[in-house]
Amino acid sequence: MHNPEWLELIPLYIGQQLTIAQKAEFENHLATCDLCQRELKEWRLVASVVQQEGARWASNLPPLRMPRGELALNQATLEGRRPNGFRNQEEPTNINININVNPSAVPVQRPRLSLTLMAAALVMVIFGGVVIYLLSQGDDNQPANTIGLAPQSITETAQPSPTVTLFGGGEASFKSSTPLATPSPPSPSPYFTPQPIAPASSDYCNVYNIIGEPIGIYPWPDLAYSPVDTMQPDAVYQTWVYSSNGWYQIFLLGEGILGWVQPDYVRIDGNCAVITLPSPTAPVFVPSRTPAPSTICQLDGDTISLRPLPGSTYDVMAVVRGPLTPSARNDSGWYYVMVDIGGALWDGWVSTLDVTVSGPCDDLPLDNSSTTNEPTPMPINP
Amino acid sequence: MTVQPQTTDLELVRAMAQGDMHGLDQLYALHGPSILSFLTARLGNRELAEEVLQDVMLAAWKNAATFRGESSVRTWLLVIARNRAINAQRRYAPTMVSLADAPDIHSTDTGPYEAVARDFERSAVRQALEHLPDLHREILVLFFYHQLSGNEIAEVLDISVGTVKSRLHRAKEALKRIMMTQQEGTDAQS
């Protein structure tokens, strides 16, 4: 049987994107493969036409129509500004392009006023940061390094503070407040599921921001969502799971899950052999949110871990988003649910720590029979 | 002294960040055709592509100060172009492909039967390309016309390198299906 991987190499071969060794190997195979020769001929035709059409579309460049006076003024207002977010280095929000605006309507004093406001804000941030830092130093139970990094919507225990860039998440500050020898246990959080076996900090797989810019932390591994927070350039988080599209779910010890980051913008280091894919086959599932009647038990949450059996020692099969409707529960705070993931029905258990419970959930039938230690993460109807 | 093209691009963007309009003009002359080609492929409409191109250059001007040179200037412009194209597609109802409005570049091939047959085949591919979904047309253009690497395409389109490869193959399969449908239509008429 023909190996389809050879066919995948053909466009790369035409595009001269194979290594010398790959090219030689492919050409050896090509000499004896009729199918590959036919495919190569077709690809060459496609490449040739695309190149010709691309050149045609590139021709007759229209003149650049720009309101030059306004642009010069506009650039002056932007001078000195630094990016405060990151998405492919373009401004994350749409720029209001209004080329008909009257330049005289733009107040000339605006740059100075903006700078003054920024300076005032900076002073407040530094002062507030120092105060909070001093307070946190006096309280051993307070995870000083992580306050304010977690978005309020995700981590209820977090205290949003303007000290993000001063104390948040830097490797040095992280290690100083969480000594390697005595890691602080994860505190209970509605969105935090502790590791199966709490390891030392050095046993975690750490995630580093490598691009020197704040990168978006998303509530779901999909750019269709808006970032809920940013990972600062010097921040170090931990991960233990990645999605089917390669994103890493990041968390911070003692704080909980913060969200997802794109793999291209981070480097992982540490004990990364332990990270798992929540769902090996199914894509990340985002069910539509429908208002539910209050007469049924519902579990809600943005990152709900689905496990084959009730217990955090079992591997996560998938990370799903609520609301979910459980059909049973056990006495240990786990709910049995069935979820449609990519057209296949999966069943499993979710922890009460992962969800917000609403409705008459105490009325659900009790099922304390599932206590086996042999996970069976198989879909019911694949 | 020879200036590296990449350095020149970066210098142009830095000049733009300082308010130098000549930097914008030069950047437009250097990369405008390439971006216009991509936008035409993505939008399937020459007129709209030219309009969005102006938006792209304006956005590049306004964001020049935030460009840190971690990707190539061309990739950066293509990312902006793609975002602008998506916005434009949301604003306007999907339009039928009018790629034929672009100025024609006549083939210089003349001669015997093989050349005629080849032209016929190329014409069929060209027609199919016009009817290809935007996502497929844009990846073919980025790969074969712009000659971006898999990593660069992944950056421009915000997808993984694996998806680049699979989408490339799906594009070719879709092209083939369209050609077969066109062929069946021609056969039925004759």
Interface residues (C-beta under 8 A of the other chain):
Chain A: L7 E8 P11 L12 I14 G15 Q17 E42 W43 L45 V46 A47 S48 V49 V50 Q51 Q52 E53 G54 A55 R56 W57 A58 S59 N60 L61 P62 L64 R65 M66 R68 L71 A72 N74 Q75 A76 L78 E79 G80 R81 R82 P83 N88 Q89 E90 E91 N94 I95 I97 I99 I211 G212 E213 L223 N245 G246 P263 D264
Chain B: M16 A17 Q18 G19 M21 L24 D25 Y28 A29 G32 P33 S34 L36 S37 T40 A41 R46 A49 E50 L53 Q54 D55 M57 L58 A59 W61 K62 N63 A64 A65 T66 F67 R68 E70 S71 W76 V79 I80 N83 N87 L99 A102 P103 D104 I105 S107 E121 R122 V125 R126 L129 L140 V141 F143 F144 Y145 H146 Q147 S149 G150 A154 E155 D158 S160 K165 L168 H169 K172 L175 K176
